[in-house]
Amino acid sequence: MPTPPRPPSDAPPPSTSTPTSTSTSTEARPRTALRETLGIIGPLVLVFNLGWSATNNAGGAYLQAASDAIAPGDPIGFYTTASTVGAVLAAITIVITGTLSDRTRSRFGKRAPWIAGGAIIGSLSLMLTGASSSRVLVVIGWALFQMSINAMIAAVLAVGPDHLVPRIFGRMSGLAGLGVLLGTVAGGVLTAVFITRPQQGLLAVPWIMLVVCVGVAVALPRRSSIDESRPAGGARGFLRALVPPADLQYWLVFAGRFLFVLALYMVVLYQVFIASDYIGLGRQAAGNLIATASAVLAVCAGAATVIAGPLSDRLGRRPFVIAAPLLTAVAVVPLMAFRTPWAFLAFFALGGIAYGAYLSVDAALMLDVLPDQDHVAKDLSVLNASNTLPAVFAPIVAGSLSSAVGYEASFIAVAVTCVVAAACIIPVRRVR
């Protein structure tokens, strides 16, 4: 649907009380309530993403490695079940907690309670996963861990609109993406350290998320929400607030993000199995290869993030969002043709450039496409569910294709999915 023209960044607040575009409504807030520069917000978002990403990446690899002992007859099937249950509940959680975050009234603000609470519950849940040999308890622990991460992410997604003016959303997005990449590197290093003792790793890594994310919640600029008006309608109004916007461009961005992340997850979520079963490496050699690949991805993606984030504020998001999945389709070709470590590393190098460019504009992309600002955290959370839901389908698609036809079929599906992901963004005009 058409949106009104965006006012200049220094324009006075408009007189209307019902904003209709992301930039307009954010600029309409009192100038004293917004920061002209990233200040402390950008570094805190970077550190937050580093903390949960490192824990999640290492935890996922440990769960794959531990599946041999937990379900010796069908480790891939067990891991698929655990990751699917976790992803489904996480996708539901991020939408509900995003809505609740918008409605939270406390002297600590709307976001900090959800960040601190999610960090505590998530860390304890991952420890449960490592401490138990029961399949049921491991699945429950992993699901609670995923739900807690997404509750925190739902709150942090709205920190930018809460504190920053729109013209620097691209730079904020670049810092957020860099944090995820640094967490990926840290997670890869930790994977190599505990790969032969995965249960111990599942007990150790939650402390990273606990310390880092609680620290971020404490350090966020304090802005009490106690005096803000409470939404009307009670439980019925809350249920209405959960309904996402009926906007075509919003859903095209959702589809593009979903398909791109799905394609990546079809490789990343199976990296232990690809390194050991497909390439034929032993457990420790597979862990070392994953750690090296994580470093390669971080270097390539980090360079892309640093360059693409600021450029997107000048050139727009669309070129980066379209090019990223197409480059990932190219990246999977060597892995499709050769069962060698260098092909694995080639995917992470080219895929890292694509992933970094995409991450650098991801947060700004979501803010650009919002049709209004009435339910910021909730609408952003629905979009961010496109990063969570692929974890439901990736194990099903990749696991089914790998088991029935072979890993090569899964890699072909990755390439096709990436092309469709790029095509979804071409008609979108609201994204800069």
N, C-alpha and C positions, 0 to 999 in steps of 0.2 A: 504494500500500500504506500502511497506517496507520503513523504514526511516534509514538514516545513523546513525552510532554509535554516542552516545553522548560523547563529549570530556570531560576530567576531568575538575572539577570546576576551577582549576587554570591554565588551558591551555591558551596559547596566542590566540588572536583573529585570526580566519582563514582569508585567503586572499580573499575568494569569497565574492561577494556582494549580492548574492541571497540565503538567508538562507532557509533551508528545514526542520528544526525541531525546536521545541520550545526552547529547551535548547541550541542548537547550535547557533541560531541567537541571543538569549539574551546574551549569553556569548561573542558573537562577538562584542558587543558594547564596547565602551571605558570603561575601568575599573573605571575611574573617574566619569562616569555617572551612576554607579550602586552602591548600598549600600550592604555591606557584611552582615549587621544585619538588623532586622526589623526597628530599630531606631524609627522615628516618624511615618513611614508609617503604621506599624501594628496597633498601637493604634488609628490612625485616621480612618482606615478602620473599626475597631471595633466600634468606636463612631458613624461613619456614619450609619452603619447597625443597631445600637441600635436606632438611631433617626427615620429613616424611618419605621423600623419594629414596633416600639411602636405605631407610628401614624397610620400605616396601620392596625394593629391588632385591636386596639381600634376602629378605624373608621369603619372597617367592621362589628364589633359587634353592633355598634350604628346604622349602616344602617339597619341591621336585625331588631333591636328593633324598629326603627322608621318606618319600613315598615307597621306595624299595623295601624299607623295613616295616612301614605301617601297613602296606598292602602288597606283600611280596608276589601275589599271584597276578595282580593287575595294577602296577604303579601308575601308568598313564591314565587308566580309567578313574582311579581314586583322585589323582590330581585334577583331572577334568571336572569331577564332581565337586571337589572342594572349591576350585576357582569359580565354577559356575554359580554355586550357591552364594558365595561371597559377593560376586559381581551383581547378581540380581538384587540382593538385599542392599548393597551399596548404592545402586541406581535409585532405589526407592528412598533410601535414607537421605541422599543429597538433595532431593526435591523437598522432602518434608522439613528437614532441618534448615534449608534455605528460607523457606516460608516462616518457620519459627524464629529464625535469626532476625528477619525484618520486623517481627512482632515482639522481640525481646525488650524488656524494660528493666534496666539495672543501672546502678551507679558506676558499673564497669563498662557500660556501653552495650551495644547489640552483639558484637562479634567476639570479644575476649572470652566470655564464659564458654562459648561453644568450642573455641580453640583449646583452652585449657582442659575442659572436660573430655573432649575427644582424645587428647594426648594421653590423659591418664587411663581412660577406659581401653583405648587401643593398645597401649603398651602392656597392660595386664592381660589382655586377650591374646596377644602374640606370645606372651610367656606361657599361657595355658596351652597353646598349640605345641610349643616345644617340650612342655613338661608331661604331656599325655601320650600314651601309646594307643589310646582308644580312637578308632576311626571317627566315631560320632563326636567326641570332644574336640578332636583336631579340626573337624569341619566347623563346629560351633565357634571355636576360638578364632579360626581364620575369618569366618564371616563377620564376627564382632569387630575384628581388627579392620577389615575393609569398610565396614559401616562407620567406624570411628574416624578413619582417615577422611571419608567423604563428608562427614559432619563438619570437620575442621575446614576442608576445602570450600564448602558452601559458605562459611563465614568469611574466609579470606578473600574469596572472589569479589565481595562487596566492599573490601577495604579501600580499593582504588577509587570507586565512585564516592565513597564516604569522605575522602580526604583530598583528592587530587583533581585538578582541572583537566578537561578532556584532551587538550593539545599535547599532553605528555603521557597519555596512555600507552603509546607505542614504546617509549623508553621504560615505563613500568613493566610492560609485557616482556621486553627483552630481559630485564632483571629477573622476572619470575621464571622465564624459560631457562636462564642461566642457572638458577637454583636447582631446577629439576635435573639439568645436565650434570651439575656437580654432584648431586645426590646419586645419579646413575653411576658415576665413576666410583664414588665412595662405596656404593652397594656392590659394584663389581670387585673391588679390592677385598671387601669383607667376605664376599662369596668364596674367593680363593683361600682365605684364612680358615674358614670353618667348613669347607665343602665336604671333608671326610667326617665331620662331626656335626651334622646339620641340626640335631636337637640342641646342642650347646649354642650354636649360632642363633637359634630361635629364642633362646633365653637371654642372649647377650645384646643383640641389636635393638630390642625395644627401648633400652635406656637412651639411645641416641634421640629417638623421637620424643621421649618423655622430657628430657632436659631442654632440647632445642625448642620444641613447640610451646611448652609451658613458658619458657623464657620469652618467646615472641609475644604471647598473650599478655604477659606482665609489662613488656616494653612498649606495646602499642600506645599511641597518644590516647589519653583517657578522655572520653566524652560521654558523660552520663546521658542515658536515654529515659530516665525516670519520668521527666516532665513532658515527654512527647505524647501526643494524643494516641489513644489506643484504638485499633481498628474496630469498627462496629460489626455486628452480625453474629458474634459468638462463634459456636462450632460450625454453623452453616456458612458464615462468612469465611472462616478458615478453610473449609472445603472448597469454596468458590475461589479462594486465593491460590489453591493448588493447581487450578486449571491453567495450562500454558497458553500464551497468546496464539490466536488464529491468524498467523502471518506467514505467507508463503516464503519470503526471503529468510525469515528466521529459521524455518524448517529446512530450507535448502542448505543453509550453513550447518545445521545440525546433521543432515545427511552426509555432507562432505567431510565433516570432522569425524563422524562415526566410521565411515568407510576407510578413511586414511588411518585412523588408530587401529581399526580392525586388521588392516593389512600388516601394520607393524607388529601387533600382538601375535599374529599368526607365526611370526618368527621369534620375537623376543620371549614370549611366554613358553616357548619350546626350545630355548637355547641350550639347556642342559641335555635334552633328548637329541637335538640336532648334532651337538658336539660329540655325544657318546654313541648314539645309535646310527646316525646318518654318516658322520665323518669317521667314526670308529675309534675314538680316543678313550683312554682309561679315565676313571673318575677324576684323579688329580690333574691329569693333562687337560681334561675338559674344563675344570675349574680355572686353570691357568690361562687357557684360551679365552674364556669368558672375561676374565679380568683384563687381559690385553685388549680384547674387543671393546670393553667398556671404556678403556683409556683412549682408544682410537676414536670411538664415537664422541667422547667428550671433547677431544681436541678439535675435531672437525665441526661438531655441532656448536661448540663454544665460539669458534671463529665466525660461524654463520650467524649466531645469535647476536654477537657484538655488532656485526655489520648491519644485519637486516632490521633489528629493532628500531634504531634511530632513523634508518632510511625509510621505514614504513610510515613514519610521521610526515615524510616529505613526498614519497612516491605513491603511497597508498598500500593497502594490505593485499589486494587481489593478486598482483603478480606473484607474490611469495606463496600465497595459499594455493594457487593453481600449479606452480612449478614444483612445490615440495612433493606431492604424491607422484608426479610424473618421474621425478628423479628417483624416488623409491622403487618404482616399477623397473627402472634400469638397474638399480642396485641389486635386485634379487636374481638377475640373469646369471652372473658368475656362480652363485650358490646353486642355481638350478642345473648348471652344466657340469660342475666339478665338486666332488666330495673331498675337498681339501681345506685345511685351516686358512689358506690365503683367500679362498673364496668367501669363507665366513667373515674374515676381516674386511674384505672388499665391500661386503654388504653393510657392515657397521660404519665404514668410512663414508661411502656415498649416502647411505641412509642417515648417517649422523649429520651431514650437511643439510639434507632435506628436513630432518627432524628439528635441527637448530633453527633453520629459517622459519619453519612453521611455529615452533614454540615462541619465537621472538615476536610474533604478531598475534598469537593465539588469544591472549586476554583482551588486547585491543580489538581484535576481530569480533569477539563476542559483544563488547560494549558498543561497537559501531552498529551492530545489527539489531539491538534491542529496540522494539517499537515504542516503548514508553518506559518511565522510571517509577511506576507505581509499586512494583514488586521486584526491586533490583536483584536481591540475593536469590529469590525463587527463580526468576527468569534466567539468570546466569547459571543457576544450579541445574535447570533442565538442559540447557546447552551443554553444561559440563558432564551431564550424564552420557553424552555421546563419547566421552573418554572412558566411562565406566562400563557401559553396556557391551562394548566390544570384547571385554574380558569374559562375557557370557558366551558369546558366539565364537570367538577365536578358538577356544579349546575344542568346541564341537566340530567346527569346520576343519581346522587343521588336524585334530585328532582323527576324525573320520577319514579324511583324505589320505593322511599318512598311513593309517592302519590298513585301509582298503586298497589303495592304489600305489601309495609311495609318497615320500617327502617331495618329490619333484612336482606331483600334482598340486600339493599345497602351495608350492612356490609359484606355480602358474596362476593359481587363484589369487595370490598376493598381488601379482602384476596387474591382473584384470581389475581387481578391486581398486587399486590406486588410480587407474585411468578413469573409472567411473567417479571416484572421489573428486578428481580435478574437474570433471564435466559438471558436477553439481554446483560449483562456484561460478561458472561462467555467466549464468543468467542473473546473478545477484548484483544489484546496483546500489544498495544502501551501503555496502562495505566500501570503504575508501580505496 
